[in-house]
Amino acid sequence: MSPVGTPADRLTALLAPLGGRVSAERLSDDVALWGREVDDGRYAVVVATDD
């Protein structure tokens, strides 16, 4: 199966020009979120501005 979606490092790089702090939180390792082990890259990206 080939990867689908945008890798976290690419997305954080695209969001960086918006300013503030950009971070990706890996979620793939949390079985409780998915109900089973997953082998793909699942994450949440957070952009925190100083507004």
TIDOZA-485706 format. One record per atom (N, C-alpha, C): residue number from 1; residue in three letters; atom name; y, x, z. Coordinates in Angstrom, 1 decimal, decimal comma. Layout:
BEGIN
num / residu / atome / v / u / w
NUM / ala / CA / Y / X / Z
...
This chain:
BEGIN
num / residu / atome / v / u / w
1 / met / N / -1,2 / 0,9 / 0,0
1 / met / CA / 0,0 / 0,0 / 0,0
1 / met / C / 1,2 / 0,9 / 0,0
2 / ser / N / 2,2 / 0,6 / -0,9
2 / ser / CA / 3,4 / 1,5 / -0,9
2 / ser / C / 4,4 / 0,9 / 0,0
3 / pro / N / 5,3 / 1,8 / 0,5
3 / pro / CA / 6,4 / 1,3 / 1,4
3 / pro / C / 7,3 / 0,3 / 0,7
4 / val / N / 7,8 / -0,6 / 1,6
4 / val / CA / 8,7 / -1,7 / 1,1
4 / val / C / 9,9 / -1,6 / 2,1
5 / gly / N / 11,1 / -1,8 / 1,5
5 / gly / CA / 12,3 / -1,8 / 2,3
5 / gly / C / 13,0 / -0,5 / 2,3
6 / thr / N / 14,0 / -0,4 / 3,1
6 / thr / CA / 14,8 / 0,8 / 3,2
6 / thr / C / 14,5 / 1,6 / 4,4
7 / pro / N / 14,2 / 2,9 / 4,2
7 / pro / CA / 13,9 / 3,8 / 5,4
7 / pro / C / 15,1 / 3,9 / 6,3
8 / ala / N / 14,8 / 4,0 / 7,6
8 / ala / CA / 15,8 / 4,0 / 8,6
8 / ala / C / 16,8 / 5,1 / 8,4
9 / asp / N / 16,4 / 6,3 / 8,0
9 / asp / CA / 17,4 / 7,4 / 7,8
9 / asp / C / 18,3 / 7,1 / 6,7
10 / arg / N / 17,8 / 6,4 / 5,6
10 / arg / CA / 18,7 / 6,1 / 4,5
10 / arg / C / 19,7 / 5,0 / 4,9
11 / leu / N / 19,2 / 4,0 / 5,6
11 / leu / CA / 20,1 / 2,9 / 6,1
11 / leu / C / 21,2 / 3,4 / 7,0
12 / thr / N / 20,8 / 4,3 / 8,0
12 / thr / CA / 21,8 / 4,8 / 8,9
12 / thr / C / 22,9 / 5,6 / 8,2
13 / ala / N / 22,4 / 6,4 / 7,2
13 / ala / CA / 23,4 / 7,1 / 6,4
13 / ala / C / 24,3 / 6,2 / 5,6
14 / leu / N / 23,8 / 5,1 / 5,1
14 / leu / CA / 24,7 / 4,2 / 4,3
14 / leu / C / 25,7 / 3,5 / 5,3
15 / leu / N / 25,3 / 3,3 / 6,5
15 / leu / CA / 26,2 / 2,6 / 7,5
15 / leu / C / 27,2 / 3,5 / 8,2
16 / ala / N / 26,9 / 4,8 / 8,2
16 / ala / CA / 27,8 / 5,8 / 8,9
16 / ala / C / 29,2 / 5,7 / 8,5
17 / pro / N / 29,6 / 5,5 / 7,2
17 / pro / CA / 31,0 / 5,4 / 6,8
17 / pro / C / 31,8 / 4,3 / 7,5
18 / leu / N / 31,1 / 3,3 / 8,0
18 / leu / CA / 31,7 / 2,2 / 8,7
18 / leu / C / 32,4 / 2,6 / 10,0
19 / gly / N / 32,0 / 3,8 / 10,5
19 / gly / CA / 32,6 / 4,3 / 11,7
19 / gly / C / 31,8 / 3,8 / 12,9
20 / gly / N / 32,0 / 4,4 / 14,0
20 / gly / CA / 31,3 / 4,1 / 15,2
20 / gly / C / 30,0 / 4,9 / 15,3
21 / arg / N / 29,1 / 4,5 / 16,2
21 / arg / CA / 27,8 / 5,2 / 16,4
21 / arg / C / 26,8 / 4,3 / 15,7
22 / val / N / 26,0 / 5,0 / 14,9
22 / val / CA / 24,9 / 4,3 / 14,2
22 / val / C / 23,6 / 4,9 / 14,7
23 / ser / N / 22,6 / 4,1 / 15,1
23 / ser / CA / 21,4 / 4,6 / 15,6
23 / ser / C / 20,2 / 3,6 / 15,2
24 / ala / N / 19,1 / 4,2 / 15,0
24 / ala / CA / 17,9 / 3,4 / 14,6
24 / ala / C / 16,9 / 3,5 / 15,8
25 / glu / N / 16,4 / 2,3 / 16,2
25 / glu / CA / 15,5 / 2,2 / 17,3
25 / glu / C / 14,1 / 1,9 / 16,6
26 / arg / N / 13,2 / 2,8 / 16,8
26 / arg / CA / 11,8 / 2,5 / 16,2
26 / arg / C / 11,1 / 1,4 / 17,0
27 / leu / N / 10,6 / 0,4 / 16,3
27 / leu / CA / 9,9 / -0,7 / 16,9
27 / leu / C / 8,5 / -0,8 / 16,6
28 / ser / N / 8,0 / 0,1 / 15,6
28 / ser / CA / 6,6 / 0,0 / 15,2
28 / ser / C / 5,6 / 0,3 / 16,3
29 / asp / N / 6,0 / 1,1 / 17,3
29 / asp / CA / 5,0 / 1,4 / 18,3
29 / asp / C / 4,9 / 0,4 / 19,4
30 / asp / N / 5,7 / -0,7 / 19,4
30 / asp / CA / 5,6 / -1,7 / 20,4
30 / asp / C / 4,7 / -2,9 / 19,9
31 / val / N / 3,4 / -2,8 / 20,3
31 / val / CA / 2,4 / -3,7 / 19,9
31 / val / C / 2,8 / -5,2 / 20,4
32 / ala / N / 3,5 / -5,3 / 21,5
32 / ala / CA / 3,8 / -6,6 / 22,0
32 / ala / C / 4,8 / -7,4 / 21,0
33 / leu / N / 5,5 / -6,6 / 20,2
33 / leu / CA / 6,4 / -7,3 / 19,3
33 / leu / C / 5,7 / -7,9 / 18,1
34 / trp / N / 4,6 / -7,3 / 17,7
34 / trp / CA / 3,9 / -7,6 / 16,5
34 / trp / C / 2,5 / -8,3 / 16,7
35 / gly / N / 2,0 / -8,2 / 17,9
35 / gly / CA / 0,7 / -8,8 / 18,2
35 / gly / C / -0,5 / -8,0 / 17,8
36 / arg / N / -0,2 / -6,8 / 17,2
36 / arg / CA / -1,2 / -5,9 / 16,8
36 / arg / C / -0,6 / -4,6 / 16,5
37 / glu / N / -1,4 / -3,5 / 16,3
37 / glu / CA / -0,8 / -2,2 / 15,9
37 / glu / C / -0,4 / -2,3 / 14,4
38 / val / N / 0,7 / -1,7 / 14,1
38 / val / CA / 1,2 / -1,7 / 12,7
38 / val / C / 1,3 / -0,2 / 12,3
39 / asp / N / 1,2 / 0,0 / 11,0
39 / asp / CA / 1,2 / 1,4 / 10,5
39 / asp / C / 2,4 / 1,6 / 9,6
40 / asp / N / 3,4 / 0,7 / 9,6
40 / asp / CA / 4,6 / 0,9 / 8,8
40 / asp / C / 5,8 / 1,2 / 9,7
41 / gly / N / 6,9 / 1,5 / 9,1
41 / gly / CA / 8,1 / 1,8 / 9,8
41 / gly / C / 9,0 / 0,6 / 10,1
42 / arg / N / 8,9 / 0,1 / 11,3
42 / arg / CA / 9,7 / -1,1 / 11,7
42 / arg / C / 10,7 / -0,6 / 12,7
43 / tyr / N / 12,0 / -1,0 / 12,5
43 / tyr / CA / 13,0 / -0,5 / 13,3
43 / tyr / C / 14,2 / -1,5 / 13,3
44 / ala / N / 15,1 / -1,3 / 14,2
44 / ala / CA / 16,4 / -2,0 / 14,3
44 / ala / C / 17,5 / -1,0 / 14,2
45 / val / N / 18,5 / -1,3 / 13,4
45 / val / CA / 19,6 / -0,3 / 13,3
45 / val / C / 20,8 / -1,0 / 14,0
46 / val / N / 21,5 / -0,2 / 14,9
46 / val / CA / 22,6 / -0,7 / 15,7
46 / val / C / 23,8 / 0,1 / 15,3
47 / val / N / 24,9 / -0,6 / 15,0
47 / val / CA / 26,2 / 0,0 / 14,7
47 / val / C / 27,1 / -0,4 / 15,8
48 / ala / N / 27,6 / 0,6 / 16,6
48 / ala / CA / 28,5 / 0,3 / 17,7
48 / ala / C / 29,9 / 0,9 / 17,4
49 / thr / N / 30,9 / 0,0 / 17,3
49 / thr / CA / 32,2 / 0,4 / 17,0
49 / thr / C / 33,0 / 0,4 / 18,3
50 / asp / N / 34,1 / 1,1 / 18,3
50 / asp / CA / 35,0 / 1,2 / 19,5
50 / asp / C / 36,1 / 0,1 / 19,5
51 / asp / N / 35,8 / -0,9 / 18,8
51 / asp / CA / 36,8 / -2,0 / 18,8
51 / asp / C / 37,0 / -2,7 / 20,1
